[in-house]
């Protein structure tokens, strides 16, 4: 099953969800159609299995955001969170692209993405309010849009920037702009 999930992720990344075929996934996994259908009825079920894994990791991430103070310790906590967010997004890029591009027809699978991102938004909003900043829905939505679109851009364009520079920059922007830090990072 692991080989099929990994192959599905690769094929979805290379061809896109809609263009991917079970034949492509089976070939990439170097297994048979019989093995595929032992675990999944179709590619939608394979995507659902990947979406469940992604949603679990994103949900766990939301639960591990510590206090974001306006000092170096707050910047370090925020950076740790952002590094994990971006690495999770990169690992599950094809699933997240399918969610964000509206390619998922199954409501339950789509709902997994909504819940995962709502959990992260809620955690960020609470931490903003804890820091004495606006954690209102519009501000949180702006932060989520910034993070999600930037992650989407990196994954969909397969861009690679110097990781330290990228994380320093994103942390600085979020720490100062959304958490009110004066002398961040």
N, C-alpha and C positions, 0 to 999 in steps of 0.2 A: 504494500500500500504506500509506503514511504517513497519508493521509486516512482510510483504513479503521481503522487502529490508533487514531488520535485520536478518531474517531467512536465506536469500540467503548468506549474509556475513558469518554467522556462518557455514553453510553447505559447502561453498567454502573453508573456513578455515580448517574444519575437513576433508573433503574428497578430496579437490582439485577441481578446476573448471571442468576438464573433467569428473571426476568420479561422480560429483554431478548430481542428477536427479531432475526433477520437483517434483516427488513424495517426495523426501527427503525434499525439500524446503517447500512444502505444509504441510508436517507432522510437521516440525520444527516451522512453523508459526501457526500451529493449525487452519488451514483454509481449504477451499475446492479447488479443481482443478478449479472449475468455477470462484472462486475469483481470483486465479492466472491468469487465461486467460482473465479476465476482464482488467487486467493491463498490462500483458506481453504476447506476442505470444509464447515465449520460454525462456529458461534460458539465452540465448545470450542477449535478450532485458533487462532482469533483470541486467545482468552484465553491459550493456551499461548505465543503469540508475545509478548504483553505480559508474561507471567510470566517468560519468559527475560530480557527487558530488565530487569525489576525485580530478579531474582536476580543478574544481572551487576552492577548498580549497588550492591545491598546487599553483595555479596561484595567489591567494590572498596572499599566503605566500611570493611569489617572490616580490610582490609589497610592502611588509612591512619590508624589510631589510633596517635598518638604516645604518648610517655611521659606519664603522668598523675602528676605530683609533687604534694606537699601544699601547694604555694605558688601564687602568682598565675599563673605560667606553666603549671602543671598544670591550673588552673581554665580558663585560656584554651584549652588543647588540648582539654579535655573539652567545653567549650562549642562549639568548632568542630565536633567530632565529633557532638554532639547536634543542632546546627543542621542538619547535613547529613543525619543520620538522619531527623529530623522532616520536612525538606523532601522527601526521597526518599519517605517514607511518604505524605506528602500528594499528591505527584505520581502515585504508583501506588496510591492509596487503594482504588479499586475492585478491583484485583487482590488486594491484601492482605486486603480484606474477604472476598472470595471464599475465599481460603485460610483465614482465621481462622474463618469461619463454616461451614467444611466443605462448601462448595458445589462444590468441584472434584472431579469424579468420576475424572478421569484421574490415575493414580498418579504418572506422571512429572512432571506439572505440580504436583501436591501436593508432591512430593519437592523441587522447586526451592525452595519456601518453607522447608521444613525445613532444607535445606542452608544457605540464606542466613542464617537466624536462628541456626543453630548456629555459623556462621562469626563472626557478630557476638558471640555469647555467648562463644565461645572467646577472641576478641581482648580483650573486656572482662575476662574471668577472668585472662588472662595479665597484663594491665596492673594488675589489683588485686594479684596476687601480687608483681609487680615493685615495687609501692608498699608492700609489707609487710603487706598486708591479706588477709583471707580471700577467696580466689578459688575456694572450694569450689563444687561443683555447686548446692547449695541457695541459696547467696548469689547466685550468678550467675543462677539461675532467678528469684529475687526481683527482681533488677535488670531482667532482660529483661521480666518481667511488668509491672513499673512502667512501663518505657519503651513497650512495645508497647501496653498497655491505654490509656495516656494518649494515645498517637498515634492509636489506634483511636477513642477517644472524641472527639478533636478532629476527625477526618475524618468519622466517621459522624454526628456532630451538627452538622457544619459550623460549629463554633465558631471565633471569631476573637478572640484575646486580643492585648494589646499584646505584640509579639514580644520586645522587650528584657526586659520584666518576666517573661514566661514563661520565656525562656532563662536569665535570671539565677536564677530560682527553681529550675528543674529542675537546673541546673548545681550550685547550692548544695547541694541535697538529695543528689544523686549524689556530689558531691565529698566532702562531709562524711560521708555515711552509708555509702558503699561504698569510698571511697579514703582515709578517715581524716584528711582535712584539718581542721586546727584553725581556721584563719582563711581559709576559702575565699572566692574571688571577692571 
